[in-house]
Amino acid sequence: MVKGCALAYQLTFFGKATEQETAAAAMDHVLDAMLESGPPLLGESLGPPPLQLGEWSGPETEAVRSFKLATATEDMKPAADYLLLEIHVGMRSIADTVIAADPDNDHGVWGSDLLALLTLSGDRPDWPLVQRIWTTLEDLWRVVPWDEVSGFGIAAKTQLPLQGTPDLTPRACPDPHPSSGPSPQGPRSQ
């Protein structure tokens, strides 16, 4: 593996959840719904992003909530690698992401006021938990999934149950020292 290169896959969900005033309330709805059925979860609240010097607590800090989650085994150990679930609320706080993913509103996500980001990393993704979160988000709000590999086509290309299909598998980091010989700029320094 390339030093300093972390493999990660991020799945984004755009939705409309105008009844949610804060990301904490939206996250509570997601976690409550997931805990009603299925295996127990291990989790750690990572909260909103920490305030930087000179920043004041306000609507922007209440717009983001994140949790590190994993499915628990019978002995309360993680069944697979932890994943990160972030929820952002408010049209203003997610507008740049919405426009970048769908600049012409071809997929009807303009006006979204909820953004859920699911980040997987490590060697053992928790695919059952990804499916559980995906299903929960669909049940709570009308969400539209998107990723950098398949764009909005991810929903059509994804077979349930999730098991790490090629479209959902993180890509390997590029080799910074290909074996094809020296680069046109000369030899690489180590």
N, C-alpha and C positions, 0 to 999 in steps of 0.2 A: 504494500500500500504506500502511496505517496505521503511523505511526512507532511503533516498539517492539512491533509485533505480529509474531510469528514463526508461520508456518504449520507445523504438525506433525501427523503422524498416528501414533498409537501402537496397535500390535497386541500383545495379551497372550496368552500361552500358559500354561495351568495343567497341571501334570503330576505324576506320581509317579515319583521317581527316588531311592529310599531308599539305593541303593548309592553315591550321591555324597555324600561327607563335606563337601566344600567347593565353593564356586562356581567356584573355579579348576579343579578336576577336571572339573566339568560343562562348563565352557567349553572345556577342552582336548578333551573328547569331541566337542563340536559342531564345533570348528575342524578337528580331525583328520578327521572324517567328510566335511566339505565339501571339504577339500583333496585327498581321495582321487580325486575326479572333478570335472569341470567346469573352467572357466577359473580362472586364479590369482586370488588375492585380495590387495588392499592392506589393511593393518590397522595399528591402533595400540592397544596395550593402555592403557586408562584406569584399570585396576586397581580395587581396592576404593575406596570413598569415603575421602577423607583424614580422618584422625583430628582431632577438634576438641580444643581446649584442655581438659585434664582427662579425656579419654577414654583408655581402655586398649585395647590390641590384644587381641582375643579372638574368640569365636565369631561375634559380630555382624559384625566386619570381614571375616571369612573367608566370610561368607554372601553376598557380592555381588562380582561381577566384571563388567567392561564392556569392550567393544571397539568402536572406530570402524572400520567395514568398507566396502569398495567392491569391485566386480568390476574386475579389471585388464584393460586393453587390451594388445595385442601390445607396445606400447612402454612398458608398465608405468605408464600413467596411469589415473586413475579413469574408467571407462566412463560413470558417472553420479554423482549426489551420494552422498556417504558417508551411511551410516545408523548408528545406534547399537544395539548388541545388549547387553542387560544380562541376567545370569542371577543369580537369587536362590535360595538353597537353605535348607531348614529350615522346618518347619511354623510355628514360632513367628514367624519373620521375615516370613512372607508371609500370616499369618492374617487381618489386617485387609483386605488386598486381596481375598482369597478370599471373605470374608464380604460385602464391599461389592458384588462382582460377582454373587454367588449366595447371597443371604441365607437362602433356604429350602432350599438344596442341591438345587434342581430339576434341575441339570445334572451332579450328581455330582462336583463339584470339591472338596468338603470332604475333608480329608485330603491334599490336594496338598502336596508338599514341594519342588516346583520351580516357579519362576515365571520365564518368559523374556519380556522386554519388548523389542519391536522398534520403534524410533522413526525415522520418515522425516521429513525436512524438505528444503526447497529446491525448485527448479523441475524437477529431473530425477531422480525417484525411481528407484532401482535395482531395478525389479520382478523381473528374473531372480534377483537375490540374495535378495529377500524370499521368492520361491518356493523357492529352494534352502534357505534357513534353515528355512522352514515344513516342507518335506519331511524335512529332517535331524532336526528336533525330533520329528516323527511317527515316523521310523524308530528313533530312539534310545529314546524314551519315549512312552507313550500320552498325548498332549497334547490339550487342549481349547482352541481359540482363542476369543478374546473381544475386542470393541472397543466404544468408547463409542457408535458410530453404530448398529451392528446387534446388539450384545450377543453372545449365544452363537449367534445365527443367521448369523454371519459365515461359518462353514464351509459352510453350505448355499447361501448367496448368492454365494460366490466361485467363479468359473470359472477353471480353470487352462488355459493359462499366464496368470499375472497380467500385466495391461497397464494398470492404472490405471482400473479400473471405477469408476463413480460412488460405490459404497459405500466404496471405498478411497481416494478422492481427498480431500485435506484441504479443509476448508471455509474460505472466505475470512473474514478478520477483519471484524468489523462496522465500518461507517463511523461514526466518532464524531461526525460532523457531517452528518447527513442533510439533504437539500435540501428537506425539507418545511416549512421555516420555523423560527422560533425555538421552543425547547422551552417547556413551561408554566412552567419556572423562570426564564425570561428568556433573553437571548442568552448564547451560550457564549463563554468567554474562550479566546484562542489560546494 
